[in-house]
Amino acid sequence: MWDIYFGQWKEGKLKRLAYFGYDILLMVIAFAVIMGVIMFFGGLESSMGSSFDEMFAGMGIAVVLFIFIFFLLMLVANLNIMAKRIRDMGLPAWGTVIGIIIVSMILGAFFPDQQTEVSAVVSDTQEGLSTAMDANTSTGSMVVDIFNLIVFAFLVFVPSDTFGKKETSAE
C-alpha cells in the first residue's frame, strides 16, 4: 500500500476502480487521524483538568509540526495516485497534475471563497433580556468545487489508454 501512495513516481499506473479505492482509503485515513487527534486532546484535557489553551501552549510546536507533516504526506500521496491514474489514461502525468493545480489556483483567484457575515442582532424581551449574535461563515468557491468534482469524475470514469497512442494497422 505504501508503494502505491509514495512509490513508483515515474512508471506506476492505476486503473479506475483502484484509483477510486485508494482515494477513498486516503480520505478515511485522514479522517481517522484527525478524529484520533481530536479525541486524544479531548481526553488529555479532561484528564488533566486544564484548559485547551494551557495544554496546547506546552506542546504547541510539536502538534503544529505533526499536523503540517501529516497534511504534507496526504498531499504527496494524493498527487501521486492522481498522477498514476492520469498516466494510465495515456496523458503525461506530472504535467497534467501541475496543470490541474494551476487551473484550480487561477479559478480560486478569480472566484474567491464565499463569505457570509451576520452582525450583532439584539432583541429585547419583556423580561429585559437581550440576545446578541455575531456569526461569520466561509464556504469554498463553488466554481473551484465544481472544477474539482469534474476532475475527480474524469479520473474515475475515463477508461485506461483513452488518450494513449493508437495502433494503426497498415494494410
WOSULRA-V300872 format. One record per residue. SS is DSSP state (@ for helix, = for strand, . for the rest). PSI is psi in radians with two decimals (none if undefined). NEAR is the number of other C-alpha atoms within 8 Angstrom. Layout:
((SS PSI NEAR) (SS PSI NEAR))
This chain:
((. -0.72 4) (@ -0.52 6) (@ -0.59 7) (@ -0.78 9) (@ -0.65 11) (@ 0.10 10) (. -3.11 8) (. 0.99 8) (. -0.52 8) (. -0.37 4) (. -0.07 6) (. 2.60 10) (. 2.62 9) (. 2.30 10) (. 3.02 10) (@ -0.91 13) (@ -0.68 7) (@ -0.72 8) (@ -0.81 13) (@ -0.78 9) (@ -0.81 8) (@ -0.55 9) (@ -0.76 10) (@ -0.73 8) (@ -0.69 8) (@ -0.72 10) (@ -0.70 8) (@ -0.73 8) (@ -0.79 8) (@ -0.77 9) (@ -0.76 8) (@ -0.72 8) (@ -0.75 8) (@ -0.80 8) (@ -0.67 8) (@ -0.73 8) (@ -0.74 8) (@ -0.79 8) (@ -0.65 8) (@ -0.83 8) (@ -0.58 8) (@ -0.77 8) (@ -0.68 8) (@ -0.67 8) (@ -0.74 12) (@ -0.59 8) (@ -0.54 6) (@ -0.35 6) (. 0.32 6) (. 2.92 8) (. 2.84 7) (@ -0.67 7) (@ -0.74 6) (@ -0.73 8) (@ -0.74 10) (@ -0.53 8) (@ -0.56 7) (@ -0.58 6) (@ 0.46 8) (@ -0.88 8) (@ -0.60 6) (@ -0.71 7) (@ -0.78 8) (@ -0.73 8) (@ -0.74 8) (@ -0.81 8) (@ -0.73 8) (@ -0.82 8) (@ -0.71 8) (@ -0.84 8) (@ -0.54 8) (@ -0.75 8) (@ -0.71 8) (@ -0.69 10) (@ -0.80 8) (@ -0.75 10) (@ -0.75 10) (@ -0.75 11) (@ -0.62 9) (@ -0.77 11) (@ -0.52 14) (@ -0.75 11) (@ -0.67 12) (@ -0.68 14) (@ -0.72 15) (@ -0.69 14) (@ -0.64 12) (@ -0.50 12) (@ -0.20 13) (. 0.20 12) (. 2.79 10) (. 2.13 8) (@ -1.13 11) (@ -0.52 7) (@ -0.69 7) (@ -0.70 11) (@ -0.79 11) (@ -0.68 8) (@ -0.72 8) (@ -0.74 8) (@ -0.76 8) (@ -0.78 8) (@ -0.72 8) (@ -0.68 11) (@ -0.69 8) (@ -0.76 8) (@ -0.66 11) (@ -0.56 12) (@ -0.68 7) (@ -0.48 6) (. 1.43 9) (. 3.01 9) (. 2.58 10) (= 2.24 8) (= 2.34 8) (= 2.30 7) (= 2.24 8) (= 2.06 8) (. -3.06 7) (. 2.26 7) (. 2.09 8) (. 2.31 8) (= 2.28 8) (= 2.41 8) (. 3.09 7) (. -0.48 5) (. -0.10 4) (. 0.11 6) (. 2.56 8) (= 2.61 8) (= 2.30 8) (. 2.50 8) (. 2.39 9) (. 2.05 9) (= 2.43 7) (= 2.28 8) (= 2.58 7) (= 2.24 8) (= 2.72 7) (. 2.86 9) (. 2.26 11) (@ -0.61 7) (@ -0.77 9) (@ -0.70 12) (@ -0.71 9) (@ -0.73 8) (@ -0.79 9) (@ -0.64 9) (@ -0.71 8) (@ -0.74 8) (@ -0.79 8) (@ -0.79 8) (@ -0.69 8) (@ -0.77 8) (@ -0.56 11) (@ -0.63 10) (@ -0.32 7) (. 2.21 9) (. 2.88 8) (. 2.58 9) (. 0.52 9) (. -0.67 8) (. 0.17 7) (. 3.06 8) (. 2.22 6) (. 2.38 4) (. 2.26 4) (. 2.43 4) (. 2.23 4) (. 2.04 3) (. none 2))
